Amino acid sequence: MAQQHLEPTDPTAGLTGDALAGYLRAQATEFLRALRLHRETGGSANGSAAGSGSEEAVDAARALRHSARRISGSLHTFRPLLDPDWAEAIRPELAWLSGTLAMEHAYAGRLERLLLALHRLSGATVFPGQSTETAGGGNRSTGVGSRSAGAERMGAAAHSDAGPPSGQPTERGNLTVGAAKAGALLERQLTLARTRAHSTALQALGSSRFHAVADNIAVLASDVPLTPAAPTADLRPLAAAAEERLTDAIAALPLVTAGSPYNAEALIHGLSPDPAPHPQDAPWHQVRLLLRLHRYALEVLHGEKAPVDTRLLTAGQALNRHRDASEAAAAAAAAARTPRIAPATAYALGVLHADQRHEVEAARFAFQQSWQKQAVGTA
């Protein structure tokens, strides 16, 4: 076999386990810094108590999640260079922590997304319960998901029983009436879920399980448990394997179908009574996770000097929109299964579900376009 010679201009030449250790120490230090800031600002699980925390606490909670994901992802990609028992023990704990801290934020974002979609689909100038000043961006003191915002929308839903404005088509009028009630229903359900996620995260941050994770991260900030051969091992083959897993997963996606706009593929099984996640979405969610692992591997290789790959960034944004729309559609479908809701409410939730599934398809199309450009650009 011919011996490979490294190009002298290769910026990743000579990268070994020592670079991995430096990256993990930096991320562990960032985790501890965010944890200290989170405690100093009196932040809660997501940096907010009832949705109105300080900006510093929100940033600290976000930094906690980000550093935990990066450490966990690096342990997964470069696990042959790390102590296997230690890595396999801490990775699930980091995944548990980042997932628990992200839930409250996810429910808040899902509610906001659905309410904005209802506003758009109803054709109303201002969403029910939203003042003209707030619609224009002038007054944002009442956050989405707060109790005052929910009371306003629910009050508006009661006033909407008067029926559609005169001169509007019947379908648009019914959707507007149903949108107000659907918004109030989604408000109740997702705010309750957000409150429970808030309580769960608070309990997690005060648990012995979290303190054990924090202790392990504190040790990691000074001592990375590498294998004896890791300090001289090349990182690039493992990073290339992560990229290969990503490309293989993308090759299995129906990109040809996704490349046709408005093909409505994502609407298949839309009326299934099964409350399980949409079967088509799982491969796309897996690609999103693999793309994140690939991006973290590039951070390890290049450090702070990592070039910004706009194609990867665009593809990641499309997959994030895909995930958000998929989860929002599932929330709309769950709300539509509520017993004894009015027909107009059920109709509005059905339209909302279809709208979010179309958003799923649009995100797939955007990903296909960005990834095909990447393939052409690197061919």
C-alpha positions as CSV (number, residue, x, y, z in Angstrom):
1,M,0.0,0.0,0.0
2,A,1.4,3.4,-1.0
3,Q,2.3,5.6,2.0
4,Q,0.2,8.7,2.3
5,H,2.0,12.0,2.5
6,L,0.4,14.9,4.3
7,E,0.1,18.1,2.3
8,P,2.2,20.8,3.9
9,T,-0.6,23.3,3.5
10,D,-3.2,21.0,5.3
11,P,-4.3,23.0,8.3
12,T,-5.3,19.8,10.1
13,A,-2.0,18.1,9.6
14,G,-0.5,16.8,12.9
15,L,-3.7,17.0,14.9
16,T,-3.6,14.4,17.6
17,G,-5.4,13.5,20.8
18,D,-3.8,16.4,22.5
19,A,-6.0,18.7,20.3
20,L,-9.1,16.7,21.4
21,A,-8.1,17.1,25.0
22,G,-7.7,20.8,24.6
23,Y,-11.2,21.1,23.0
24,L,-12.8,19.0,25.8
25,R,-11.1,21.1,28.5
26,A,-12.3,24.3,26.8
27,Q,-15.9,23.0,26.6
28,A,-15.8,21.8,30.2
29,T,-14.5,25.2,31.3
30,E,-17.4,26.8,29.4
31,F,-19.8,24.5,31.1
32,L,-18.6,25.4,34.5
33,R,-18.6,29.1,33.7
34,A,-22.2,28.9,32.5
35,L,-23.2,27.0,35.6
36,R,-21.6,29.6,37.8
37,L,-23.3,32.5,35.9
38,H,-26.6,30.6,36.0
39,R,-26.4,30.3,39.8
40,E,-25.3,33.9,40.3
41,T,-28.2,35.3,38.2
42,G,-30.7,33.1,40.1
43,G,-31.8,31.5,36.9
44,S,-34.1,28.6,36.8
45,A,-34.1,25.6,34.5
46,N,-34.4,27.6,31.3
47,G,-33.2,31.0,32.7
48,S,-36.8,32.1,33.4
49,A,-39.3,31.9,36.2
50,A,-42.7,31.9,34.6
51,G,-41.2,33.0,31.4
52,S,-39.6,36.3,32.5
53,G,-36.0,35.6,33.5
54,S,-33.0,37.8,32.9
55,E,-31.2,37.8,29.7
56,E,-28.0,36.7,31.4
57,A,-29.7,33.6,32.9
58,V,-31.2,32.7,29.5
59,D,-27.7,32.9,28.0
60,A,-26.3,30.9,30.8
61,A,-28.8,28.1,30.3
62,R,-28.2,28.1,26.6
63,A,-24.5,27.9,27.1
64,L,-25.0,24.9,29.5
65,R,-26.9,23.1,26.8
66,H,-24.5,23.9,24.1
67,S,-21.3,22.9,26.0
68,A,-23.0,19.6,27.2
69,R,-24.0,18.7,23.6
70,R,-20.5,19.5,22.3
71,I,-18.8,17.4,25.0
72,S,-21.2,14.5,24.4
73,G,-20.8,14.7,20.6
74,S,-17.1,14.7,20.8
75,L,-17.1,11.7,23.1
76,H,-19.2,9.9,20.6
77,T,-17.1,10.8,17.5
78,F,-13.7,10.3,19.1
79,R,-14.5,7.5,21.7
80,P,-11.7,5.2,20.5
81,L,-9.2,7.8,21.9
82,L,-10.9,8.0,25.3
83,D,-11.3,5.8,28.3
84,P,-14.3,3.6,27.2
85,D,-15.8,3.1,30.7
86,W,-15.7,6.8,31.5
87,A,-17.0,7.9,28.1
88,E,-19.9,5.5,28.1
89,A,-20.9,6.5,31.6
90,I,-20.9,10.2,31.1
91,R,-22.4,10.5,27.6
92,P,-26.0,9.4,28.6
93,E,-25.9,11.8,31.5
94,L,-24.9,14.7,29.3
95,A,-27.7,13.8,26.8
96,W,-30.2,13.6,29.7
97,L,-29.1,17.1,31.0
98,S,-29.1,18.9,27.6
99,G,-32.5,17.3,26.7
100,T,-34.0,18.2,30.1
101,L,-32.9,21.8,29.9
102,A,-34.1,22.2,26.3
103,M,-37.7,21.0,26.9
104,E,-39.1,24.2,28.4
105,H,-37.6,26.3,25.6
106,A,-38.9,23.8,23.0
107,Y,-42.5,24.1,24.3
108,A,-42.4,27.9,24.3
109,G,-41.1,28.0,20.8
110,R,-43.7,25.4,19.6
111,L,-46.5,27.5,21.1
112,E,-45.2,30.7,19.5
113,R,-44.8,28.9,16.1
114,L,-48.4,27.6,16.2
115,L,-50.0,30.8,17.3
116,L,-48.2,32.7,14.6
117,A,-49.4,30.1,12.1
118,L,-52.9,30.5,13.3
119,H,-52.6,34.2,12.9
120,R,-51.4,33.9,9.4
121,L,-53.9,31.2,8.4
122,S,-56.9,33.1,9.8
123,G,-56.1,36.2,7.8
124,A,-56.6,38.4,10.8
125,T,-54.7,41.7,11.0
126,V,-54.0,41.0,14.6
127,F,-54.1,37.6,16.3
128,P,-57.0,37.3,18.8
129,G,-55.9,38.7,22.2
130,Q,-52.9,40.5,20.7
131,S,-52.9,44.3,20.8
132,T,-52.1,46.4,17.7
133,E,-49.0,47.7,19.5
134,T,-47.8,44.2,20.2
135,A,-48.4,43.1,16.7
136,G,-46.3,45.9,15.4
137,G,-43.5,44.9,17.8
138,G,-43.9,48.0,20.1
139,N,-44.8,46.2,23.3
140,R,-43.2,42.8,24.0
141,S,-43.4,42.8,27.8
142,T,-46.1,40.0,27.7
143,G,-44.3,36.9,26.5
144,V,-45.7,34.1,24.6
145,G,-46.8,31.4,27.0
146,S,-47.1,33.8,30.0
147,R,-50.3,33.7,32.1
148,S,-51.3,37.2,31.1
149,A,-50.9,36.4,27.4
150,G,-53.0,33.3,27.8
151,A,-55.7,35.1,29.6
152,E,-55.9,37.7,26.8
153,R,-56.1,35.1,24.1
154,M,-58.7,33.0,26.0
155,G,-60.8,36.1,26.5
156,A,-60.6,37.0,22.9
157,A,-61.7,33.4,22.0
158,A,-64.8,34.0,24.1
159,H,-65.6,37.2,22.2
160,S,-65.0,35.5,18.9
161,D,-68.2,33.5,19.3
162,A,-70.1,36.3,17.7
163,G,-69.1,34.8,14.3
164,P,-67.2,35.9,11.3
165,P,-67.0,39.5,10.2
166,S,-69.5,40.4,7.5
167,G,-68.4,40.3,3.9
168,Q,-65.9,37.5,4.5
169,P,-66.2,34.1,2.8
170,T,-67.7,31.4,5.0
171,E,-64.6,29.2,5.1
172,R,-62.3,32.1,6.1
173,G,-64.8,33.1,8.8
174,N,-65.1,29.7,10.3
175,L,-61.3,29.4,10.4
176,T,-61.0,32.7,12.2
177,V,-63.5,31.7,14.8
178,G,-61.9,28.3,15.2
179,A,-58.4,29.8,15.3
180,A,-59.2,31.8,18.4
181,K,-60.5,28.7,20.2
182,A,-57.7,26.5,18.8
183,G,-55.2,29.1,20.0
184,A,-56.7,29.0,23.5
185,L,-56.6,25.2,23.5
186,L,-53.0,25.1,22.4
187,E,-52.2,27.8,24.9
188,R,-53.6,25.7,27.8
189,Q,-52.0,22.4,26.7
190,L,-48.5,23.7,25.8
191,T,-48.3,26.1,28.7
192,L,-49.1,23.2,31.0
193,A,-46.4,21.1,29.3
194,R,-44.0,24.0,29.6
195,T,-44.7,24.4,33.3
196,R,-44.1,20.7,33.9
197,A,-40.9,20.8,31.9
198,H,-39.9,23.8,34.0
199,S,-40.5,21.9,37.2
200,T,-38.7,18.8,35.9
201,A,-35.6,20.9,34.9
202,L,-35.6,22.6,38.3
203,Q,-35.7,19.2,40.0
204,A,-32.9,18.0,37.7
205,L,-30.6,20.9,38.5
206,G,-31.0,20.2,42.2
207,S,-30.6,16.5,42.0
208,S,-27.6,14.4,43.0
209,R,-27.6,13.1,39.4
210,F,-26.8,16.6,38.1
211,H,-24.2,17.2,40.8
212,A,-22.5,14.1,39.8
213,V,-22.4,15.3,36.1
214,A,-21.1,18.7,37.3
215,D,-18.3,17.0,39.3
216,N,-17.3,14.9,36.3
217,I,-17.2,18.0,34.1
218,A,-15.1,19.8,36.8
219,V,-12.6,16.9,36.6
220,L,-12.7,17.0,32.8
221,A,-11.7,20.6,32.8
222,S,-8.2,19.6,34.2
223,D,-7.8,16.0,33.3
224,V,-9.1,14.3,30.1
225,P,-9.0,10.5,30.4
226,L,-7.3,9.7,27.0
227,T,-6.1,6.2,26.1
228,P,-2.3,5.7,26.2
229,A,-2.1,5.9,22.4
230,A,-4.3,8.9,22.0
231,P,-1.8,11.7,22.4
232,T,-0.1,10.7,19.1
233,A,-3.2,9.4,17.3
234,D,-4.5,11.2,14.2
235,L,-7.9,12.8,14.7
236,R,-8.8,13.0,11.0
237,P,-9.8,9.4,10.3
238,L,-12.4,9.6,13.1
239,A,-13.7,12.9,11.9
240,A,-13.8,11.6,8.4
241,A,-15.9,8.6,9.7
242,A,-18.4,11.0,11.2
243,E,-18.7,12.8,7.8
244,E,-19.1,9.4,6.1
245,R,-21.9,8.5,8.4
246,L,-23.6,11.7,7.6
247,T,-23.3,11.3,3.8
248,D,-24.6,7.7,4.0
249,A,-27.6,8.8,6.0
250,I,-28.3,11.7,3.5
251,A,-27.9,9.2,0.6
252,A,-30.8,7.2,2.1
253,L,-33.1,10.2,2.2
254,P,-35.7,10.6,-0.6
255,L,-33.9,13.7,-2.0
256,V,-35.3,13.3,-5.5
257,T,-38.8,13.5,-4.1
258,A,-37.9,16.3,-1.7
259,G,-36.4,18.2,-4.7
260,S,-39.9,18.7,-6.1
261,P,-41.7,21.6,-4.4
262,Y,-45.2,21.1,-3.1
263,N,-45.2,17.3,-3.6
264,A,-47.2,16.9,-0.4
265,E,-45.3,13.7,0.5
266,A,-45.2,14.8,4.1
267,L,-49.0,14.7,4.3
268,I,-49.2,11.0,3.8
269,H,-50.7,9.3,6.9
270,G,-51.7,12.7,8.1
271,L,-55.1,11.3,9.4
272,S,-53.6,8.3,11.1
273,P,-55.0,7.7,14.6
274,D,-51.6,6.6,15.7
275,P,-50.2,9.4,18.0
276,A,-46.6,8.1,17.5
277,P,-44.2,10.5,15.6
278,H,-44.6,10.7,11.9
279,P,-42.7,7.7,10.4
280,Q,-41.2,9.8,7.6
281,D,-39.5,12.2,9.9
282,A,-37.2,9.9,11.8
283,P,-34.5,9.6,9.1
284,W,-34.5,13.4,8.7
285,H,-34.1,13.8,12.5
286,Q,-31.2,11.4,12.4
287,V,-29.5,13.4,9.6
288,R,-29.9,16.5,11.8
289,L,-28.1,14.8,14.7
290,L,-25.3,13.4,12.4
291,L,-24.8,16.9,10.8
292,R,-24.4,18.3,14.3
293,L,-21.8,15.6,15.1
294,H,-19.9,16.4,11.9
295,R,-19.9,20.1,12.8
296,Y,-18.6,19.4,16.3
297,A,-15.8,17.2,14.8
298,L,-14.8,20.1,12.5
299,E,-14.6,22.3,15.6
300,V,-12.2,19.9,17.2
301,L,-10.0,19.8,14.1
302,H,-10.0,23.6,13.4
303,G,-10.7,25.1,16.8
304,E,-11.7,28.8,16.7
305,K,-10.2,29.2,13.3
306,A,-12.7,26.8,11.7
307,P,-14.0,28.3,8.4
308,V,-17.7,29.1,8.3
309,D,-19.3,26.6,5.8
310,T,-22.4,28.4,4.7
311,R,-23.7,25.3,3.0
312,L,-23.5,23.3,6.2
313,L,-25.0,26.2,8.0
314,T,-27.9,26.4,5.6
315,A,-28.5,22.7,5.6
316,G,-28.5,22.7,9.4
317,Q,-31.0,25.6,9.5
318,A,-33.3,23.7,7.1
319,L,-33.2,20.6,9.3
320,N,-34.0,22.7,12.4
321,R,-37.0,24.1,10.7
322,H,-38.0,20.5,9.7
323,R,-37.8,19.4,13.4
324,D,-39.7,22.4,14.6
325,A,-42.5,22.0,12.0
326,S,-42.8,18.3,12.6
327,E,-43.1,18.7,16.4
328,A,-45.6,21.6,15.9
329,A,-47.7,19.4,13.6
330,A,-47.7,16.7,16.2
331,A,-48.9,19.2,18.9
332,A,-51.7,20.4,16.6
333,A,-52.8,16.8,16.0
334,A,-52.7,16.0,19.7
335,A,-54.9,19.1,20.4
336,A,-57.3,18.0,17.7
337,R,-57.8,14.7,19.6
338,T,-59.2,16.5,22.6
339,P,-62.7,15.2,23.4
340,R,-65.8,17.3,22.8
341,I,-64.1,20.3,21.0
342,A,-66.2,22.4,18.7
343,P,-66.2,21.6,15.0
344,A,-64.8,25.0,14.1
345,T,-61.9,24.4,16.5
346,A,-61.3,20.9,15.1
347,Y,-61.3,22.3,11.6
348,A,-58.8,25.1,12.5
349,L,-56.5,22.5,14.1
350,G,-56.7,20.3,11.0
351,V,-55.8,23.2,8.8
352,L,-53.0,24.1,11.2
353,H,-51.7,20.5,11.1
354,A,-51.7,20.5,7.3
355,D,-49.9,23.8,7.2
356,Q,-47.1,22.5,9.5
357,R,-46.7,19.4,7.5
358,H,-46.4,21.6,4.4
359,E,-43.7,23.4,6.3
360,V,-42.0,20.1,6.9
361,E,-42.0,19.5,3.1
362,A,-40.7,23.0,2.5
363,A,-37.8,22.4,4.9
364,R,-37.0,19.1,3.1
365,F,-36.9,21.0,-0.2
366,A,-34.7,23.7,1.3
367,F,-32.3,21.0,2.6
368,Q,-32.2,19.2,-0.7
369,Q,-31.4,22.4,-2.5
370,S,-28.6,23.4,-0.1
371,W,-27.1,19.9,0.0
372,Q,-27.1,19.5,-3.8
373,K,-25.3,22.9,-4.1
374,Q,-22.7,21.6,-1.7
375,A,-22.3,18.4,-3.7
376,V,-21.8,20.4,-6.9
377,G,-19.4,22.8,-5.2
378,T,-17.2,20.1,-3.8
379,A,-17.3,17.8,-6.8
